[in-house]
Amino acid sequence: MKLTLIAVGRMKSGPERDLADDYLARLRRHAPQLGFREVTEIELPEGGGLEAEGERILAKLPAGAMTVRLDEHGEQVTSTRLAERLAKWRDSGTPETVFLIGGAEGYAEAIRQAVPQSLAFGPQTWPHRLVRAMLAEQLYRAATILAGTPYHKA
């Protein structure tokens, strides 16, 4: 299964970019042994309003993918539960799992309807740069849980 992060907006260089890149690199090292054949990150241009951003997101969604919106109102799951879901999707033959990070204004209604599954990192509102780093870390953590390595201590 392929893992893809699609984010509206370009993440400039800095500590958050470095942190996200570090966790994505760690994830890529573990991914092939766990059945995750590729890990990619796609940055989409921001601006033009919710509808324009929504159209850009929809154009990048692959057919047959399990897609999850990152949203402050989404479901809150433990790291172990996220790992279990990734394994379930992988084992059921899902070709790709896509995680969406919307723009500063959120998501167009078309995205909310097309991608009803959502995930939250708590009820707080987080800056998009931190959400990317947090998502990268949680995907890496999920991989380490699946691999049985001691990174995750729960």
C-alpha angles and dihedrals in degrees: 000000000000121000117212132182115200115190132178108229135029117270109225123217115278141096096308092050090048091050094048091047091050093053093043090052090050090048092050090055092056099033103083094052089052097050096261100126098186140012116202137173122207122193117201125199114262126219139056093093135283095296094053092047089047091053090051091051093047090051090058099046109109120224114257095018125137102235126196126188118216103225133157088231093051130109116290114223134174121251089250091053091050089052090050091051093049090051092048093051091046093047093047091058099257103165096209141006116208126195116200127209110188129210128271092279094051125235134332115244089249089062093047089053096042093046109035095162111092138175130202132200090214131305094291125099110245129197111257092240091057092044090057092050091045093049091049090050093048092050090049090047090050089053092051091049090052090046092049094234120152096246093100113064113185 
